[in-house]
Amino acid sequence: MTKLTRRTLVQAAAAGGVAAAFPSPFVSRAWAAEPIVLGVPTSQTAAAGVADDLDHLNGTTLAMEEINAAGGILGRPLKLFVTDVDKLSPESCQQAIAACIDAKVHAISNAFVFVPIPAMDVSAKYKCPYLQGNTQRAATEAFKKDPVKYSHVFQTDPSEVHYGYTYPIWLDAMEKTGTWKPKNRKVHIVQEQVAYCQTISRAAQEALKKSSFEVAKVTDIQFPVQDWGPVIQELKEVDAGAIMIDHWVAAEYAAFCKQFQADPVPDSLVYLQYGPSQPEFLTLAGEAANGFCWSTVLGVYADEKGNAFRAKYKQRFPGVMGLVYTGNGYDIAHYLKAAWEATGDPQNFKAVCDWIRANPYRGVCGYMNMNNEYQESAHFPDNGYEITATELEKGVSQLYVQVQDVEHKIIYPYEIKESALKPAPWWS
């Protein structure tokens, strides 16, 4: 097989030549029909989001290969249109969606952007199905306020507010295991300045007020974090039983883990927000990652369906596997396949969107149901806030993970756990 790099992958996909770059059973098929085109904005050169977007593109590519090997969709091959995007730039996000529209895509599959509304606005007239894993209530609030304008935009995961809302529930669950014995009821939150992190912090502070824990201090950080020393010193001074690092960059988390392990806060339960899900975290942190916990509201389950996907993905893309957007890209492509086949016409955007809204889909990352006022997947477990599910198979489960022996292991919710919480190296 051809040696693959990010450059060859993206160039092949952008040229509609993914089939040529990835040998598979359908390559020799003589397609007579016009392809169905799926737009996949992918961060290739920007400072943020490259790892997540490569995961998303890889998962989408795997789905495309499977679909085409099985005969395509309505007798037509699925083709990817890939365009570069800077997730932090409103102009770049707009340009990426505009490029998809110029390419006459039949749908858009996007991992996330930090400025979702400008991107959504560009797509509002074209109105092809726009499925993404933005994890942002601001985006789904926009749909709620104007469901006609944004009728075609679907958030396939729960919103980021649930990270904050569920945090004290997880703390209670970990205390009940008996493995973590809180030295006090204090929580120290370290928050980055992007809106995504700020929203999570506010939700956590709101939920903690209703819990048996209390916010002891909130410390601000600014990307990029060059040295975690001052932050760790502040963590030691506050000496909270629970620490939440509300950041998003895997490489900087890896640096934090190494510095923290060298001078830890004894017996504190340390939670890292989302970023460790990215493949480079384990590569960079190595054994220094052991003991830290993290979570994602969108991730590949470790059930039968999820494990089958993990095995296929690792065979196709060897190395450390990202646990989030790999599955999301895969699920979105198959969700769209089901919608296109059910409606019989990928060009009938309204019919396809109406079908998605009315028909939930169970993928490797859980159960996506778009039929609610936010047009976003319901969060499991139920935390008392909207939009949530009371049963695992009625929503997309948040996955709480601990790094154990340099591997990610799901420890909560218990319905899909792989392992139990283990004492961290800095616990007595």
LOKE-570210 format. One line per field, with one value per residue (C-alpha): x, y, z; residue in three letters; residue number from 1. Coordinates in Angstrom, 1 decimal. Layout:
N
px	[X:...] .
py	[Y:...] .
pz	[Z:...] .
type	[ALA:...] .
seq	[NUM:...] .
//
This chain:
428
px	[0.0:1.1:2.7:0.2:0.8:-1.5:-0.5:-1.2:-4.4:-5.8:-4.6:-6.1:-9.4:-9.6:-9.0:-11.7:-9.0:-9.3:-10.1:-6.8:-4.9:-6.6:-6.7:-10.0:-12.4:-14.4:-11.4:-11.7:-15.5:-16.6:-19.0:-21.5:-23.4:-22.4:-20.9:-22.6:-20.3:-19.7:-17.9:-15.4:-13.8:-10.5:-8.0:-4.6:-2.3:-3.9:-2.7:-5.8:-7.8:-5.5:-5.5:-9.3:-9.9:-7.5:-9.4:-12.7:-11.4:-10.0:-13.3:-15.2:-12.7:-13.2:-17.0:-16.6:-14.5:-17.0:-19.9:-18.3:-17.1:-20.7:-22.0:-22.3:-25.5:-28.4:-25.9:-23.7:-20.2:-19.6:-16.8:-15.2:-14.5:-11.9:-11.1:-8.8:-10.2:-8.8:-11.3:-10.5:-11.1:-14.7:-13.5:-11.8:-14.9:-17.1:-14.7:-14.6:-18.4:-18.5:-16.0:-18.2:-21.1:-19.1:-18.3:-22.0:-21.7:-24.8:-24.0:-21.4:-19.7:-17.7:-16.0:-16.3:-15.3:-14.9:-17.0:-20.0:-22.5:-20.6:-20.2:-23.9:-24.9:-23.0:-24.8:-28.3:-29.4:-27.9:-29.3:-27.7:-27.6:-24.9:-24.0:-21.3:-19.9:-19.6:-20.5:-21.6:-25.0:-24.5:-24.9:-28.0:-29.5:-29.3:-31.4:-33.9:-34.3:-34.6:-35.5:-36.3:-33.0:-31.0:-33.3:-30.5:-27.9:-27.6:-25.4:-24.6:-23.3:-24.5:-23.5:-20.5:-22.6:-23.0:-19.3:-19.9:-23.4:-22.2:-18.9:-20.2:-22.2:-19.0:-17.2:-19.9:-19.7:-15.9:-16.2:-18.7:-16.2:-14.1:-11.0:-10.9:-11.3:-11.6:-9.3:-11.8:-14.8:-13.0:-12.8:-10.2:-11.0:-8.3:-10.0:-8.8:-10.3:-12.0:-15.8:-16.1:-14.0:-15.7:-19.1:-18.0:-16.5:-19.8:-21.9:-19.6:-19.7:-23.5:-23.8:-21.3:-23.4:-26.1:-23.7:-21.8:-18.6:-17.7:-15.6:-12.5:-10.9:-11.0:-7.6:-7.4:-4.9:-4.3:-3.4:-0.6:0.6:4.4:5.0:2.6:4.8:2.9:-0.4:0.8:2.1:-1.4:-3.0:-0.7:-1.6:-5.4:-4.9:-8.4:-9.6:-10.7:-9.0:-10.5:-8.2:-10.6:-8.4:-8.4:-4.9:-3.4:0.2:-0.1:-2.0:0.9:3.3:1.0:1.1:4.8:5.2:2.4:3.9:7.2:5.5:1.9:-0.9:-1.1:-4.3:-6.2:-8.4:-7.3:-9.6:-8.4:-11.2:-11.4:-7.9:-6.4:-8.7:-6.4:-3.8:-0.7:-1.5:-0.4:2.5:3.8:2.9:3.7:3.7:3.3:-0.4:-1.1:-3.7:-5.2:-8.9:-10.7:-14.0:-15.8:-19.5:-18.7:-16.7:-16.5:-18.1:-16.3:-19.3:-19.6:-20.4:-17.7:-15.0:-15.7:-15.2:-12.0:-10.5:-11.3:-10.0:-6.7:-6.2:-6.8:-4.9:-2.3:-1.0:-2.7:-6.4:-8.3:-11.5:-13.8:-14.0:-12.8:-16.2:-18.1:-16.9:-17.8:-21.3:-22.2:-21.3:-23.5:-26.3:-26.3:-26.3:-29.4:-31.1:-30.1:-31.3:-34.6:-35.4:-34.0:-32.7:-29.6:-30.3:-33.6:-32.0:-35.3:-36.5:-33.1:-33.1:-36.7:-35.8:-32.8:-35.0:-37.6:-35.2:-32.6:-29.5:-27.4:-23.8:-20.5:-20.7:-24.2:-27.8:-28.3:-31.8:-32.2:-35.9:-35.8:-35.8:-32.0:-31.6:-28.7:-28.1:-29.4:-26.8:-26.4:-26.4:-29.4:-28.0:-31.3:-30.6:-31.8:-31.3:-30.7:-31.6:-32.6:-31.4:-28.1:-29.7:-31.7:-28.8:-25.0:-23.1:-20.5:-17.4:-15.3:-11.8:-8.7:-5.3:-4.1:-0.8:-0.6:-4.1:-7.4:-10.0:-13.7:-14.5:-17.9:-20.9:-21.0:-23.3:-20.3:-17.2:-14.1:-12.3:-12.7:-11.0:-7.4:-5.4:-3.2:0.5:0.4:-2.2:-1.1] .
py	[0.0:3.6:5.2:7.7:11.1:14.0:15.7:12.8:12.0:15.5:16.1:12.8:13.5:17.1:15.9:13.3:10.7:9.1:5.8:6.0:6.7:3.9:0.5:-1.2:-3.5:-0.7:0.9:-1.1:-0.6:1.3:3.8:5.1:7.3:10.7:10.6:11.8:14.4:14.9:18.1:17.6:20.9:19.8:21.8:21.1:24.1:26.0:26.1:24.4:21.3:19.5:16.2:16.2:16.9:14.2:11.8:13.0:12.7:9.2:8.0:9.5:7.9:4.5:4.8:5.9:2.9:0.5:2.2:2.1:-1.5:-2.5:-0.9:2.8:4.7:4.3:2.9:6.0:6.2:8.4:11.0:13.4:17.1:18.3:21.9:23.6:25.6:27.6:26.8:30.0:32.3:33.3:34.3:30.9:29.0:31.0:30.3:26.6:26.3:28.5:26.2:23.2:25.0:25.9:22.2:21.4:19.0:17.0:17.3:18.7:16.7:18.9:18.0:21.4:25.0:27.5:30.1:28.1:30.8:32.5:29.0:28.2:31.5:30.9:27.5:28.9:29.6:26.4:24.3:20.9:18.7:20.0:17.5:18.4:17.6:21.2:20.6:24.2:25.3:28.7:27.0:24.9:28.0:29.7:26.8:27.1:30.8:30.4:26.8:27.8:29.4:26.6:23.7:21.9:22.1:19.1:18.7:15.0:15.3:16.9:20.5:21.5:22.7:19.0:18.8:21.3:20.0:16.4:17.1:17.0:13.9:12.2:13.4:11.8:8.6:8.4:9.1:6.2:3.8:4.2:4.4:8.2:9.6:13.4:15.2:18.2:19.3:22.0:22.2:24.3:25.2:26.3:27.9:28.8:31.9:30.6:30.7:26.9:26.6:29.6:28.0:24.7:26.6:28.5:25.4:23.6:26.4:26.5:22.7:22.6:25.1:22.5:19.7:18.7:20.3:23.9:26.1:27.1:29.1:29.8:30.4:31.9:30.7:31.8:29.7:29.0:27.9:28.0:27.0:25.3:26.0:29.0:27.3:24.2:26.4:27.9:24.5:23.5:26.6:26.0:22.2:21.3:17.7:18.0:19.9:20.6:21.8:23.4:23.5:21.9:21.4:17.9:18.9:21.4:18.9:16.5:19.2:19.8:16.1:15.9:19.0:18.0:14.5:16.1:18.3:17.1:18.2:15.1:13.1:15.4:13.9:15.7:16.0:17.3:18.6:16.7:17.3:14.0:12.3:13.5:10.8:12.9:13.2:9.7:9.9:13.1:12.4:8.7:7.3:10.8:10.5:7.7:8.5:11.5:11.5:13.2:13.0:13.6:14.0:12.4:9.2:5.7:3.2:0.1:-2.1:-4.7:-2.1:0.3:-2.3:-3.7:-0.2:0.3:-2.9:-1.8:1.6:0.5:-1.9:0.8:3.6:2.0:3.8:5.6:6.0:9.1:8.2:11.0:12.3:9.0:7.6:10.8:11.1:7.4:7.8:10.9:9.3:6.2:8.4:10.3:7.1:5.9:9.3:9.3:5.7:6.4:9.5:8.3:11.7:13.2:16.5:16.9:18.6:19.3:15.7:14.4:16.9:16.1:12.4:12.9:15.0:12.2:9.2:8.7:6.7:4.5:4.7:3.7:6.9:6.3:7.2:10.4:11.8:15.2:15.6:18.2:22.0:22.3:19.7:18.2:14.7:14.0:13.7:10.6:10.3:12.5:15.4:17.3:19.8:19.9:17.9:14.6:10.9:8.7:5.5:4.8:3.7:7.0:9.3:9.9:9.0:11.2:9.0:9.5:8.0:7.4:6.8:3.4:1.9:4.5:3.4:5.2:3.2:4.2:4.2:5.9:5.7:2.2:0.9:1.0:1.1:-0.9:-0.5:0.9:4.0:3.3:5.3:8.0:7.9:11.0:9.5:8.3] .
pz	[0.0:-0.7:2.3:3.7:5.1:6.1:2.8:0.5:2.3:2.1:-1.5:-2.6:-0.9:-2.2:-5.7:-5.4:-5.5:-2.2:-3.9:-5.7:-2.5:-0.6:-2.4:-1.7:-3.5:-5.2:-7.0:-10.2:-10.4:-13.5:-12.0:-14.6:-12.2:-10.9:-7.4:-4.3:-2.9:0.8:1.9:4.7:5.9:7.4:9.3:7.7:8.3:11.3:14.9:16.3:15.5:13.1:15.1:15.6:11.9:10.7:13.0:11.4:7.9:8.6:10.0:7.1:4.7:6.3:6.0:2.3:1.5:3.2:1.4:-2.0:-1.6:-0.9:-4.0:-3.1:-2.4:-4.8:-7.3:-7.0:-5.5:-2.5:-3.0:-0.5:-1.1:1.4:1.9:4.5:7.4:10.4:13.2:15.1:12.1:11.2:7.7:7.1:8.4:6.0:3.1:3.9:3.7:0.6:-1.1:-0.3:-1.8:-4.9:-5.3:-5.2:-2.3:-1.3:2.4:4.8:7.5:9.9:13.1:14.7:14.4:17.3:15.5:14.3:13.5:10.6:9.0:9.5:8.0:4.8:4.4:5.2:1.6:0.0:2.8:2.1:5.2:7.5:10.2:12.7:16.2:17.3:21.0:21.3:22.8:21.1:17.7:18.7:20.5:17.0:15.6:18.4:17.8:14.0:13.1:9.5:8.7:10.3:9.6:7.9:10.7:13.0:16.0:16.3:19.9:23.1:23.9:26.0:28.9:29.9:30.7:33.5:34.5:34.9:36.6:40.2:39.4:38.3:41.5:43.6:41.7:42.1:45.8:46.1:44.6:47.7:45.7:45.8:49.3:49.0:51.4:51.3:49.3:47.4:43.6:41.8:38.2:35.7:32.7:29.2:27.5:24.4:24.6:24.6:27.8:29.5:28.9:30.4:33.4:34.0:33.8:36.2:38.7:38.5:39.0:41.9:43.8:44.0:45.0:48.1:46.6:46.4:44.0:45.9:43.2:39.4:37.7:34.2:31.6:28.0:25.0:24.4:27.8:27.8:31.4:33.8:36.8:38.1:37.7:39.6:42.4:42.7:42.6:45.5:47.5:47.1:47.7:46.5:46.6:43.0:40.2:36.8:34.0:31.5:28.4:25.0:23.5:23.8:23.5:26.3:28.5:28.0:29.2:32.2:33.1:33.1:35.3:37.6:38.1:39.1:41.7:42.3:44.6:46.8:46.8:44.4:41.7:38.5:35.6:32.2:29.9:26.5:25.1:26.1:23.5:20.8:19.7:20.3:24.0:24.9:22.5:24.1:27.7:27.9:31.4:32.8:31.7:34.1:36.7:35.0:34.1:31.2:29.4:26.2:25.4:22.0:21.8:20.5:22.9:24.1:23.4:20.7:18.0:19.1:19.5:16.0:14.7:16.7:15.3:11.7:12.2:13.8:11.0:8.4:10.3:12.6:15.6:18.6:17.7:18.6:20.4:19.4:15.8:14.3:15.2:14.6:11.0:10.4:12.0:10.0:6.7:7.5:8.9:5.6:3.6:5.4:4.8:1.1:0.5:2.4:0.4:-2.9:-4.0:-2.4:-4.3:-2.4:0.6:2.4:2.2:3.5:6.4:7.2:7.3:9.6:11.9:12.1:12.2:15.0:14.2:16.5:15.6:17.2:19.4:20.5:19.6:17.7:17.8:16.2:17.0:19.7:20.1:19.9:17.1:19.0:20.4:24.0:26.7:28.8:31.8:32.7:34.8:35.2:32.4:28.8:26.5:28.3:28.1:31.0:29.2:27.5:24.3:24.0:23.8:23.3:26.4:27.9:28.5:31.6:31.0:33.1:31.7:33.0:31.9:29.1:27.7:27.8:29.8:30.2:33.9:33.9:33.2:34.6:31.8:29.4:31.6:30.7:34.0:37.5:38.8:40.0:42.5:40.8:41.3:43.5:45.9:49.3] .
type	[MET:THR:LYS:LEU:THR:ARG:ARG:THR:LEU:VAL:GLN:ALA:ALA:ALA:ALA:GLY:GLY:VAL:ALA:ALA:ALA:PHE:PRO:SER:PRO:PHE:VAL:SER:ARG:ALA:TRP:ALA:ALA:GLU:PRO:ILE:VAL:LEU:GLY:VAL:PRO:THR:SER:GLN:THR:ALA:ALA:ALA:GLY:VAL:ALA:ASP:ASP:LEU:ASP:HIS:LEU:ASN:GLY:THR:THR:LEU:ALA:MET:GLU:GLU:ILE:ASN:ALA:ALA:GLY:GLY:ILE:LEU:GLY:ARG:PRO:LEU:LYS:LEU:PHE:VAL:THR:ASP:VAL:ASP:LYS:LEU:SER:PRO:GLU:SER:CYS:GLN:GLN:ALA:ILE:ALA:ALA:CYS:ILE:ASP:ALA:LYS:VAL:HIS:ALA:ILE:SER:ASN:ALA:PHE:VAL:PHE:VAL:PRO:ILE:PRO:ALA:MET:ASP:VAL:SER:ALA:LYS:TYR:LYS:CYS:PRO:TYR:LEU:GLN:GLY:ASN:THR:GLN:ARG:ALA:ALA:THR:GLU:ALA:PHE:LYS:LYS:ASP:PRO:VAL:LYS:TYR:SER:HIS:VAL:PHE:GLN:THR:ASP:PRO:SER:GLU:VAL:HIS:TYR:GLY:TYR:THR:TYR:PRO:ILE:TRP:LEU:ASP:ALA:MET:GLU:LYS:THR:GLY:THR:TRP:LYS:PRO:LYS:ASN:ARG:LYS:VAL:HIS:ILE:VAL:GLN:GLU:GLN:VAL:ALA:TYR:CYS:GLN:THR:ILE:SER:ARG:ALA:ALA:GLN:GLU:ALA:LEU:LYS:LYS:SER:SER:PHE:GLU:VAL:ALA:LYS:VAL:THR:ASP:ILE:GLN:PHE:PRO:VAL:GLN:ASP:TRP:GLY:PRO:VAL:ILE:GLN:GLU:LEU:LYS:GLU:VAL:ASP:ALA:GLY:ALA:ILE:MET:ILE:ASP:HIS:TRP:VAL:ALA:ALA:GLU:TYR:ALA:ALA:PHE:CYS:LYS:GLN:PHE:GLN:ALA:ASP:PRO:VAL:PRO:ASP:SER:LEU:VAL:TYR:LEU:GLN:TYR:GLY:PRO:SER:GLN:PRO:GLU:PHE:LEU:THR:LEU:ALA:GLY:GLU:ALA:ALA:ASN:GLY:PHE:CYS:TRP:SER:THR:VAL:LEU:GLY:VAL:TYR:ALA:ASP:GLU:LYS:GLY:ASN:ALA:PHE:ARG:ALA:LYS:TYR:LYS:GLN:ARG:PHE:PRO:GLY:VAL:MET:GLY:LEU:VAL:TYR:THR:GLY:ASN:GLY:TYR:ASP:ILE:ALA:HIS:TYR:LEU:LYS:ALA:ALA:TRP:GLU:ALA:THR:GLY:ASP:PRO:GLN:ASN:PHE:LYS:ALA:VAL:CYS:ASP:TRP:ILE:ARG:ALA:ASN:PRO:TYR:ARG:GLY:VAL:CYS:GLY:TYR:MET:ASN:MET:ASN:ASN:GLU:TYR:GLN:GLU:SER:ALA:HIS:PHE:PRO:ASP:ASN:GLY:TYR:GLU:ILE:THR:ALA:THR:GLU:LEU:GLU:LYS:GLY:VAL:SER:GLN:LEU:TYR:VAL:GLN:VAL:GLN:ASP:VAL:GLU:HIS:LYS:ILE:ILE:TYR:PRO:TYR:GLU:ILE:LYS:GLU:SER:ALA:LEU:LYS:PRO:ALA:PRO:TRP:TRP:SER] .
seq	[1:2:3:4:5:6:7:8:9:10:11:12:13:14:15:16:17:18:19:20:21:22:23:24:25:26:27:28:29:30:31:32:33:34:35:36:37:38:39:40:41:42:43:44:45:46:47:48:49:50:51:52:53:54:55:56:57:58:59:60:61:62:63:64:65:66:67:68:69:70:71:72:73:74:75:76:77:78:79:80:81:82:83:84:85:86:87:88:89:90:91:92:93:94:95:96:97:98:99:100:101:102:103:104:105:106:107:108:109:110:111:112:113:114:115:116:117:118:119:120:121:122:123:124:125:126:127:128:129:130:131:132:133:134:135:136:137:138:139:140:141:142:143:144:145:146:147:148:149:150:151:152:153:154:155:156:157:158:159:160:161:162:163:164:165:166:167:168:169:170:171:172:173:174:175:176:177:178:179:180:181:182:183:184:185:186:187:188:189:190:191:192:193:194:195:196:197:198:199:200:201:202:203:204:205:206:207:208:209:210:211:212:213:214:215:216:217:218:219:220:221:222:223:224:225:226:227:228:229:230:231:232:233:234:235:236:237:238:239:240:241:242:243:244:245:246:247:248:249:250:251:252:253:254:255:256:257:258:259:260:261:262:263:264:265:266:267:268:269:270:271:272:273:274:275:276:277:278:279:280:281:282:283:284:285:286:287:288:289:290:291:292:293:294:295:296:297:298:299:300:301:302:303:304:305:306:307:308:309:310:311:312:313:314:315:316:317:318:319:320:321:322:323:324:325:326:327:328:329:330:331:332:333:334:335:336:337:338:339:340:341:342:343:344:345:346:347:348:349:350:351:352:353:354:355:356:357:358:359:360:361:362:363:364:365:366:367:368:369:370:371:372:373:374:375:376:377:378:379:380:381:382:383:384:385:386:387:388:389:390:391:392:393:394:395:396:397:398:399:400:401:402:403:404:405:406:407:408:409:410:411:412:413:414:415:416:417:418:419:420:421:422:423:424:425:426:427:428] .
//
